[in-house]
Structure formats: structure tokens, C-alpha cells
Amino acid sequence: MFGFIFALLAGFFVSLQSAVNSTLNQKIGVWPSTALIHFIGFVFAVILMFIFSKNIDFKPAFTLNKIYLTGGLLGVLIISSVVMSYGLLGASLTTILMLFSQVITSAVIDTKGLLGMNKMPFTSQKLFGIIIIFIGIIVFNINK
């Protein structure tokens, strides 16, 4: 149950963040806004870390494969892509396309067991869901 709640909250926050970031991007540009967004997020994360973490030890992170340390780099690519697409496509279409891309990418990660994830079978129901999302994108864009 908590997983569903957190996933719904994440979707809500991503939509809010994307709109706010897009407006900031229009005022100061893609890369300055991306840098500012990440700086503010870094400061907030450090504050939360000191409030909620008892034992802070980064050493175990550096024993992992270096691919697992690329989250910040991916964050920069995500934020910059979202703020550019929001300005060009609007909030709804950007979100639908992001969801479609996330579902396909996640299905590949699950099916192949990539990035340390457990393998999960790709079923006909999952394929049907992807097709429905694709049809939804087409319907959403009729008469645009």
C-alpha cells in the first residue's frame, strides 16, 4: 500500500516540479536553471540527511560499480529534457510521453534484470498496457 502512495506522490511531485522548472527555464535558460535546481535540491537533501540519518557513511557507495553513482548526471539530463519539452509540448503531452518512455525502459530493465534489478517476465498483459498507452498518445494528439 505504501508503495502505491509513494508512487502517486512521486507522480504528483514530478508534475509540479516540471511546471516550476519550466517557468524558471524560461527566465534564466536551460543550464542555469538546471544548475540552480540541483544546487537547491542538494542543499535540501543535505539538510534532510542531517535531520533523519543517524550514521552517515558514503564509503560503501564507492565500492559499487561506478554506474550506480550516475544518478546526479541522469538528474541533469532529466531536468534539462523536461524543461525543454514542457516549453515545446506543454505539460500534458510531455508527461504522457515521459510515462510511455518510462514504461518501456522499465520493462526492458525488469525483463533483462539490468542495473541490479530482479528479472521479471515480460507478459502479454504488459505488452497490451504499452499498446494502450501508445493509443492514448495518438488519441490525445488528434486535431493538434
KAUR-V407534 format. One record per residue. RES is the residue in one small letter. SS is DSSP state (~ for helix, > for strand, _ for the rest). PHI is phi in whole degrees, 0 to 359 (none if undefined). OMEGA is omega as a letter, one per 20 degrees, with the letter a starting at -180 (* if undefined). Layout:
BEGIN
RES/SS/PHI/OMEGA, RES/SS/PHI/OMEGA
END
This chain:
BEGIN
m/_/none/r, f/~/297/r, g/~/300/r, f/~/295/a, i/~/297/a, f/~/295/r, a/~/295/r, l/~/295/r, l/~/297/r, a/~/300/r, g/~/299/r, f/~/299/a, f/~/294/r, v/~/297/r, s/~/295/r, l/~/297/a, q/~/300/a, s/~/297/r, a/~/294/r, v/~/297/a, n/~/295/r, s/~/296/r, t/~/295/r, l/~/299/r, n/~/301/a, q/~/296/a, k/~/274/a, i/~/236/r, g/_/101/a, v/~/298/a, w/~/285/r, p/~/298/r, s/~/292/r, t/~/298/r, a/~/296/a, l/~/296/r, i/~/302/a, h/~/290/r, f/~/296/r, i/~/297/r, g/~/297/r, f/~/298/r, v/~/300/r, f/~/297/r, a/~/296/r, v/~/296/r, i/~/300/r, l/~/297/r, m/~/300/a, f/~/290/r, i/~/285/a, f/~/256/a, s/_/258/r, k/_/275/a, n/_/246/a, i/_/259/a, d/_/216/a, f/_/273/a, k/~/306/a, p/~/301/r, a/~/297/a, f/~/275/r, t/~/268/r, l/_/282/r, n/_/303/a, k/~/300/r, i/~/301/a, y/~/280/r, l/~/255/a, t/_/265/a, g/~/303/r, g/~/295/r, l/~/297/r, l/~/297/r, g/~/301/r, v/~/297/r, l/~/295/r, i/~/296/a, i/~/300/a, s/~/295/r, s/~/295/a, v/~/294/a, v/~/294/r, m/~/289/a, s/~/288/r, y/~/301/a, g/~/293/a, l/~/271/a, l/~/248/a, g/_/91/a, a/~/293/a, s/~/293/a, l/~/295/r, t/~/302/a, t/~/295/r, i/~/297/r, l/~/294/r, m/~/298/r, l/~/299/r, f/~/301/r, s/~/297/r, q/~/295/a, v/~/296/a, i/~/295/a, t/~/298/r, s/~/296/r, a/~/296/r, v/~/295/r, i/~/301/r, d/~/296/a, t/~/296/a, k/~/270/a, g/_/67/a, l/~/284/r, l/~/56/r, g/~/81/a, m/_/278/r, n/_/290/r, k/_/291/r, m/_/228/a, p/_/293/r, f/_/270/a, t/_/259/r, s/~/295/r, q/~/295/r, k/~/294/r, l/~/299/r, f/~/299/r, g/~/299/r, i/~/296/r, i/~/297/r, i/~/298/r, i/~/298/r, f/~/298/r, i/~/298/r, g/~/301/r, i/~/297/r, i/~/297/a, v/~/299/a, f/~/300/a, n/_/260/r, i/_/299/r, n/_/66/r, k/_/266/*
END
